[in-house]
Amino acid sequence: MVLAPGYASTATRTRRRQAAALERVGGVDGNVSNLAVVSFPATGDPGDGPVRSARIILTGQEQRTWAAARKKARGRQRALDRSRRATNPQQYRPSRRQQTRGERRRAAGLPAKAMTVPAGPRHTAATGKPQQAYRRDTLSTGYRNLRARHSAAAASAAAASHHRARKIAAALVAAHGPNLTIEDCDIRTWFRLWGRACSATTPGRLISALAAECTATGGRLLRASTFTTALSQHCLCGRRLPKSLRQRTHHCDPAEGGCGLKGDRDLVSAALAAFTTLTAPDVPTTARLDHTRARTAQILFTQGLQEALTESTAPKSAPSGRTRAAAEPPGTTLPRQRTASARRNAGPRTVATPDETRPAPQRPKAHAGTTRPHTGRSRTHIRDKS
Ligand SMILES: [Zn+2]
C-alpha cells in the first residue's frame, strides 16, 4: 500500500508552494500563554528580506468566549450532579448544613423536613469504594439529554480549537517558511502547573499543527533540547543572562557589559532558536546554539531586529471564529438578515452519549459523540445497564 499525501485545495497548495520558496529560517518559542516566532532570511543577508516576528496570543474576544463556554460547561456539570443526587438520594449522605438543620428541628420538637437532594458525600465502603457502582444509578431522561448536550458542546469546542490551531499554523508558515526550530519541552508539565491557562491557549495543539504544516510544506519543525541550548537564558550577543520566569522582558544592559538589546523575552528566545543547529535532526540533545551566526545577524539586522523583538512585525493572522460577525472587527454592525436561514436538520442528540460510568474496555472504540443505538424505550426513568 502506498500512502499519498491527503487532499489539499488549490488555495492551500498555492500557499504552501509560496511558503516553500521563501528560503527563511525561523525559531519558535512555545509558552503557556503565547507562541512567538522570529525568522531571518536563510542567507543571513539583510538584502534578502527583513527580520519577521509574530506573537500569537488569545485575543480579548477569544478569552471572553472561552470564559463563557467554561461557565456554561460548569453549570451543566453541576446540573448533572444535582440530577444524579435527586434520582439516587439513598446513595448520598446529607451535607453538614442539612444535618445541623435536622438536629435543630429535632431539638425544637419540629417535624423532620423531607430532603429531596442530599448534598453530602456518597455512601462508601471502608475502602473508599462507592457502595453502589455509579453505573447502577437511576438516571432521568433529562440527565441523559443534558449529558448528550454537554458532550456535543465539548466536541464542538475541541473542533473549533483544532480549526484555530490549523489556521494559525498556516498563517505562520506562510510568513516564516517551513524551516523552524522549537525548544523541546514537555507540555504535560505545563498542564500540571498551569492547567487552566493551557486549556484556553492549547499550546500543544498549536505546536503539533505547526509541525504538521511545516511537513506538508516540505520543511520541518526541529526540536532542540533546552538543556543544551538554554535559549531563554542567553542573549543574541552570546552573553548569558539568567532570567526568572517572572521576568518577561530581556535587557542586555550595557552598564553590565552587555550589547544593549532590549526586547520581549519570548521573541528574543525565538530569535535564538533560529540559530540552533542539530547534528542529528531527530535527537534534540544534539542541538547547539551557534553564537557566531546569532551575533553576526544581530550586527547586520540592527534596527530591524530591535523592532521585531519588541513587537510582532508579521501580518496578523486571520481572525478565528466561525460566524461572519467573528470575522469583522469588534463593534461592526452587520446588515440584518431578512430571510430565514436553512433549517437545522441535525437536532441535538436525545440518545445517551457513550456512558462515562462504564469501564473503559466496554466503551465503543469510536470518536467522541458516537451514540449507542436507541433502545426505543420512553420511560421517564431508565435504569442504566452495566
Ligand atoms: Zn547581549
Residues whose N, C-alpha, C, O or C-beta is under 5 A from the ligand:
A	BS01	ZN	C235 L236 C237 R239 C252 G258 C259 G260 L261
